[in-house]
Amino acid sequence: MKDNQSDSQLSADTDKPPFFKSWKGMYWLVLGNLAFLIILFYTITRIYS
């Protein structure tokens, strides 16, 4: 019985994202990073073409 309870607590602790309170913040970080890289590479392409 104790093993099941500790397993559920362990999975609840490991389901948290590393830097944010929820996964929604992590998704926004990834999308923001993607948008930044697209704009950066587009700008570099326009400057050196």
N, CA, C and O atoms as CSV, one atom per row, in Angstrom:
chain,resi,resn,atom,element,x,y,z
A,1,MET,N,N,0.817,-1.194,0.000
A,1,MET,CA,C,0.000,0.000,0.000
A,1,MET,C,C,0.861,1.259,0.000
A,1,MET,O,O,0.550,2.227,-0.693
A,2,LYS,N,N,1.928,1.245,0.767
A,2,LYS,CA,C,2.797,2.410,0.812
A,2,LYS,C,C,3.503,2.623,-0.523
A,2,LYS,O,O,3.759,3.759,-0.921
A,3,ASP,N,N,3.819,1.522,-1.216
A,3,ASP,CA,C,4.508,1.648,-2.495
A,3,ASP,C,C,3.652,2.373,-3.521
A,3,ASP,O,O,4.166,3.193,-4.281
A,4,ASN,N,N,2.357,2.086,-3.557
A,4,ASN,CA,C,1.469,2.760,-4.496
A,4,ASN,C,C,1.369,4.244,-4.186
A,4,ASN,O,O,1.326,5.066,-5.102
A,5,GLN,N,N,1.331,4.591,-2.924
A,5,GLN,CA,C,1.224,5.988,-2.543
A,5,GLN,C,C,2.516,6.732,-2.874
A,5,GLN,O,O,2.459,7.861,-3.361
A,6,SER,N,N,3.665,6.136,-2.625
A,6,SER,CA,C,4.929,6.796,-2.930
A,6,SER,C,C,5.140,6.894,-4.435
A,6,SER,O,O,5.743,7.859,-4.905
A,7,ASP,N,N,4.659,5.917,-5.203
A,7,ASP,CA,C,4.765,5.985,-6.660
A,7,ASP,C,C,3.945,7.138,-7.217
A,7,ASP,O,O,4.386,7.822,-8.140
A,8,SER,N,N,2.765,7.360,-6.670
A,8,SER,CA,C,1.939,8.463,-7.162
A,8,SER,C,C,2.557,9.804,-6.800
A,8,SER,O,O,2.462,10.749,-7.583
A,9,GLN,N,N,3.179,9.912,-5.650
A,9,GLN,CA,C,3.854,11.153,-5.276
A,9,GLN,C,C,5.083,11.365,-6.145
A,9,GLN,O,O,5.372,12.496,-6.536
A,10,LEU,N,N,5.796,10.319,-6.447
A,10,LEU,CA,C,6.980,10.419,-7.287
A,10,LEU,C,C,6.608,10.860,-8.694
A,10,LEU,O,O,7.280,11.716,-9.268
A,11,SER,N,N,5.555,10.293,-9.256
A,11,SER,CA,C,5.150,10.680,-10.600
A,11,SER,C,C,4.616,12.104,-10.618
A,11,SER,O,O,4.792,12.805,-11.615
A,12,ALA,N,N,3.974,12.552,-9.553
A,12,ALA,CA,C,3.490,13.933,-9.489
A,12,ALA,C,C,4.663,14.906,-9.433
A,12,ALA,O,O,4.597,15.984,-10.024
A,13,ASP,N,N,5.731,14.541,-8.735
A,13,ASP,CA,C,6.901,15.403,-8.652
A,13,ASP,C,C,7.680,15.435,-9.965
A,13,ASP,O,O,8.250,16.467,-10.317
A,14,THR,N,N,7.712,14.332,-10.684
A,14,THR,CA,C,8.489,14.287,-11.921
A,14,THR,C,C,7.709,14.839,-13.111
A,14,THR,O,O,8.291,15.024,-14.179
A,15,ASP,N,N,6.420,15.107,-12.963
A,15,ASP,CA,C,5.628,15.650,-14.054
A,15,ASP,C,C,5.746,17.164,-14.167
A,15,ASP,O,O,5.157,17.754,-15.072
A,16,LYS,N,N,6.480,17.798,-13.286
A,16,LYS,CA,C,6.643,19.250,-13.333
A,16,LYS,C,C,7.728,19.610,-14.336
A,16,LYS,O,O,8.719,18.889,-14.456
A,17,PRO,N,N,7.558,20.713,-15.058
A,17,PRO,CA,C,8.610,21.145,-15.974
A,17,PRO,C,C,9.802,21.695,-15.194
A,17,PRO,O,O,9.650,22.103,-14.043
A,18,PRO,N,N,10.974,21.710,-15.803
A,18,PRO,CA,C,12.169,22.100,-15.054
A,18,PRO,C,C,12.245,23.580,-14.674
A,18,PRO,O,O,12.826,23.897,-13.636
A,19,PHE,N,N,11.684,24.501,-15.467
A,19,PHE,CA,C,11.880,25.924,-15.199
A,19,PHE,C,C,10.609,26.689,-14.891
A,19,PHE,O,O,10.690,27.833,-14.443
A,20,PHE,N,N,9.461,26.120,-15.107
A,20,PHE,CA,C,8.202,26.838,-14.957
A,20,PHE,C,C,7.264,26.111,-14.013
A,20,PHE,O,O,7.504,24.959,-13.651
A,21,LYS,N,N,6.195,26.787,-13.615
A,21,LYS,CA,C,5.206,26.164,-12.737
A,21,LYS,C,C,4.328,25.177,-13.491
A,21,LYS,O,O,3.819,24.223,-12.904
A,22,SER,N,N,4.149,25.401,-14.793
A,22,SER,CA,C,3.313,24.498,-15.588
A,22,SER,C,C,3.970,24.280,-16.947
A,22,SER,O,O,4.898,24.991,-17.334
A,23,TRP,N,N,3.465,23.281,-17.655
A,23,TRP,CA,C,4.011,22.987,-18.986
A,23,TRP,C,C,3.647,24.068,-19.986
A,23,TRP,O,O,4.323,24.215,-21.004
A,24,LYS,N,N,2.600,24.823,-19.721
A,24,LYS,CA,C,2.200,25.891,-20.636
A,24,LYS,C,C,3.322,26.920,-20.797
A,24,LYS,O,O,3.563,27.402,-21.903
A,25,GLY,N,N,3.996,27.253,-19.718
A,25,GLY,CA,C,5.126,28.172,-19.787
A,25,GLY,C,C,6.264,27.615,-20.616
A,25,GLY,O,O,6.918,28.348,-21.358
A,26,MET,N,N,6.501,26.325,-20.493
A,26,MET,CA,C,7.563,25.693,-21.270
A,26,MET,C,C,7.228,25.720,-22.762
A,26,MET,O,O,8.100,25.966,-23.595
A,27,TYR,N,N,5.960,25.466,-23.092
A,27,TYR,CA,C,5.546,25.527,-24.503
A,27,TYR,C,C,5.725,26.926,-25.066
A,27,TYR,O,O,6.173,27.082,-26.202
A,28,TRP,N,N,5.379,27.953,-24.284
A,28,TRP,CA,C,5.555,29.332,-24.743
A,28,TRP,C,C,7.032,29.662,-24.948
A,28,TRP,O,O,7.382,30.386,-25.881
A,29,LEU,N,N,7.887,29.141,-24.092
A,29,LEU,CA,C,9.322,29.355,-24.258
A,29,LEU,C,C,9.808,28.729,-25.563
A,29,LEU,O,O,10.571,29.351,-26.302
A,30,VAL,N,N,9.378,27.522,-25.846
A,30,VAL,CA,C,9.797,26.844,-27.077
A,30,VAL,C,C,9.282,27.587,-28.307
A,30,VAL,O,O,10.022,27.773,-29.273
A,31,LEU,N,N,8.019,28.013,-28.278
A,31,LEU,CA,C,7.465,28.752,-29.418
A,31,LEU,C,C,8.133,30.114,-29.581
A,31,LEU,O,O,8.386,30.552,-30.704
A,32,GLY,N,N,8.417,30.779,-28.477
A,32,GLY,CA,C,9.117,32.063,-28.541
A,32,GLY,C,C,10.515,31.908,-29.101
A,32,GLY,O,O,10.968,32.735,-29.893
A,33,ASN,N,N,11.198,30.857,-28.696
A,33,ASN,CA,C,12.529,30.579,-29.215
A,33,ASN,C,C,12.481,30.296,-30.718
A,33,ASN,O,O,13.332,30.771,-31.470
A,34,LEU,N,N,11.493,29.529,-31.145
A,34,LEU,CA,C,11.336,29.237,-32.565
A,34,LEU,C,C,11.084,30.511,-33.368
A,34,LEU,O,O,11.685,30.711,-34.424
A,35,ALA,N,N,10.197,31.370,-32.869
A,35,ALA,CA,C,9.906,32.636,-33.562
A,35,ALA,C,C,11.152,33.511,-33.622
A,35,ALA,O,O,11.428,34.125,-34.653
A,36,PHE,N,N,11.899,33.572,-32.534
A,36,PHE,CA,C,13.135,34.363,-32.516
A,36,PHE,C,C,14.127,33.854,-33.553
A,36,PHE,O,O,14.724,34.650,-34.279
A,37,LEU,N,N,14.310,32.543,-33.631
A,37,LEU,CA,C,15.261,31.988,-34.594
A,37,LEU,C,C,14.814,32.226,-36.030
A,37,LEU,O,O,15.644,32.516,-36.893
A,38,ILE,N,N,13.527,32.108,-36.299
A,38,ILE,CA,C,13.024,32.356,-37.653
A,38,ILE,C,C,13.292,33.802,-38.051
A,38,ILE,O,O,13.767,34.065,-39.155
A,39,ILE,N,N,12.990,34.737,-37.158
A,39,ILE,CA,C,13.211,36.161,-37.456
A,39,ILE,C,C,14.702,36.445,-37.609
A,39,ILE,O,O,15.103,37.191,-38.502
A,40,LEU,N,N,15.525,35.855,-36.743
A,40,LEU,CA,C,16.973,36.057,-36.825
A,40,LEU,C,C,17.528,35.557,-38.145
A,40,LEU,O,O,18.272,36.279,-38.808
A,41,PHE,N,N,17.189,34.351,-38.538
A,41,PHE,CA,C,17.713,33.793,-39.780
A,41,PHE,C,C,17.161,34.511,-41.000
A,41,PHE,O,O,17.869,34.660,-41.996
A,42,TYR,N,N,15.919,34.957,-40.945
A,42,TYR,CA,C,15.353,35.739,-42.043
A,42,TYR,C,C,16.120,37.048,-42.192
A,42,TYR,O,O,16.452,37.451,-43.307
A,43,THR,N,N,16.402,37.715,-41.071
A,43,THR,CA,C,17.129,38.982,-41.105
A,43,THR,C,C,18.542,38.783,-41.638
A,43,THR,O,O,19.005,39.574,-42.461
A,44,ILE,N,N,19.223,37.761,-41.192
A,44,ILE,CA,C,20.579,37.485,-41.682
A,44,ILE,C,C,20.553,37.186,-43.174
A,44,ILE,O,O,21.434,37.632,-43.909
A,45,THR,N,N,19.561,36.443,-43.627
A,45,THR,CA,C,19.441,36.137,-45.052
A,45,THR,C,C,19.221,37.401,-45.869
A,45,THR,O,O,19.824,37.567,-46.930
A,46,ARG,N,N,18.357,38.299,-45.382
A,46,ARG,CA,C,18.092,39.548,-46.112
A,46,ARG,C,C,19.323,40.452,-46.147
A,46,ARG,O,O,19.572,41.111,-47.156
A,47,ILE,N,N,20.091,40.494,-45.068
A,47,ILE,CA,C,21.266,41.367,-45.012
A,47,ILE,C,C,22.358,40.887,-45.963
A,47,ILE,O,O,22.967,41.700,-46.658
A,48,TYR,N,N,22.611,39.597,-46.005
A,48,TYR,CA,C,23.731,39.071,-46.774
A,48,TYR,C,C,23.348,38.538,-48.153
A,48,TYR,O,O,24.162,37.878,-48.799
A,49,SER,N,N,22.145,38.803,-48.611
A,49,SER,CA,C,21.783,38.323,-49.946
A,49,SER,C,C,22.045,39.372,-51.005
A,49,SER,O,O,21.796,39.132,-52.187
